[in-house]
Amino acid sequence: MARGKPKLSIIPLGGVGEIGKNMTAYRYGEDIIVVDAGLKFPEEEMLGIDAVIPDIAYLVEHRDKVRAIFLTHGHEDHIGGLPYVLKSINVPVYGTRLTLGLVENKLREHGLADSVKLNRMDGNSHVRVGAFEVSFFYNNHSIPDTGGFAIKTPEGLVVHTGDFKFDHTPVDGRPADLHKLAAYGDQGVLALVADSTNAEREGFTPSERTVGRVIDDIVAQAPGRVILATFASNIHRMQQVIEAAERHGRKVAVVGRSMVNNIHIAVQLGYLHVRPGTMVDIDDIGKMAPEKVVVLCTGSQGEPMSALTRMARGAHRKIDIIPGDTVVLASSPIPGNEKYVARTIDQLFRAGANVIYRGVHVSGHGSQEELKLMLNLTRPKYFFPVHGEYRMQRTHARLAMDVGVPEENIFVLDLGDVVEIENGVARLGAKVTAGTVMIDGLGVGDVGNIVLRDRKLLSQDGILVVVVTLSKETGQVLSGPDIISRGFVYVRESEALLDEATRLVESTLTRMVADNISEWSSLKTAVRDALGRFLFDQTRRRPMILPIIMEA
């Protein structure tokens, strides 16, 4: 039987219904391309987890069809998952010069630098990959070399914006490619896949240069050292701090491994401009007058192990907060981080610093008027709001309706949804596997919901280990039961409780043996149930109970 004409499928594998781990797959027939491969940082209940990446089961299943990965820019939520993806699917990677510079450093850390083909794109690039022709256009964001992709498919043109705002006075002097976006609109855009992060904010997002003016005033007026914390990837913000320091005769030291790496790469590639002699080693600032020093560091989100948080606790090896320091948090808290940021600010005040934590940040994402402008420039037939939590996608969908996109042509997608476009008509197809894969140390995906549930139980009520040795012949208790408590009760103050628990375990095992029950699983279950009931009655706590039965 003859095969029908292939369909274009658009499949979000990450970045919808959430902030972070952005990844979208495009499929036409036997060809798949992927845009972005990000990670997101763990939520509070993900105990011990280092990072979260998209579930790429669909891509692994169709690995023979995956042709390339295209990266919109160098933020972790767009490139952080790439090494883990490439270990399963080694395909060519496309991105701009700075993005690939940051990726190369990441691949080196994972031992992949020699095995992955990196291909540079710029505003003039047109790349043919299978059924797709992909062009790059520049956007404004909080890191240079940011953009989106115009993806020409047999069904029509898809515009994938990546993270964007329209900054008419950008720090790097490179405006967004408005003329290209308008030209796409004239050509006819089948679908717009667009950033929804700031869909709830009215008006326009201010220019990054407005932050530069505030930073300049702070650096000029601060009586002592200026310690400024921002995102390690916000090259534009760091450029403005360095320029302010140079204007006012201060030297700049950098603290935080990720920030040191990013600055090194950005300077090397020409995206960050520093006069000779401006940068000094952190070890040298103790010999300098405080009013001649600016320290750039990580930790604007109150991350427990970041440079600023350790300074605030007095636990940093190289630098302490001293009275007279001006500490600037040049960011706003990511949702969920508010209490960590508040705790860090409090500790900084206790250490005697003057803390400035409001008014020194603008977003890298466009607000409602910019989102409308993107829609009006491209005039898409279909619209897919992505890169945001569900309410943001919904709000973005309403904005699209306001500017004339028919409601039936707007798809608010969840992870794994598949939109199929055939002969210019879009509809929802069958879902594919999608979700989250958790990274814990070197383990990728070996920690799931059951392990997390166990960690949560352990963190709440602790653990009791019951060790007992039974006779192989008679089943009688030879030694024990010995009860080991961790995180449940302090043993020295709870001897009566644990003695009673020991007697209960002994009587339970004696009863089971008398009833000729010798199967270990039954004995363990009986001990766990009896002990669990007793401890809950006595303490109203439910520790994890691990019976260990040995034979001799």
Beta strands, then each sheet from edge to edge (+ up, - down):
strand 1: 8-14
strand 2: 23-28
strand 3: 31-35
strand 4: 51-54
strand 5: 66-70
strand 6: 93-95
strand 7: 118-120
strand 8: 126-129
strand 9: 132-138
strand 10: 147-153
strand 11: 156-160
strand 12: 189-195
strand 13: 226-229
strand 14: 251-255
strand 15: 293-297
strand 16: 326-329
strand 17: 354-356
strand 18: 380-386
strand 19: 419-422
strand 20: 425-428
strand 21: 436-440
strand 22: 443-444
strand 23: 463-470
strand 24: 477-486
strand 25: 544-551
sheet 1: 7+ 6+ 5+ 3+ 2- 1+ 19- 20+
sheet 2: 4+ 21- 22+
sheet 3: 8+ 9- 10+ 11- 12- 18-
sheet 4: 14+ 15+ 13+ 16+ 17+
sheet 5: 24+ 23- 25-
end
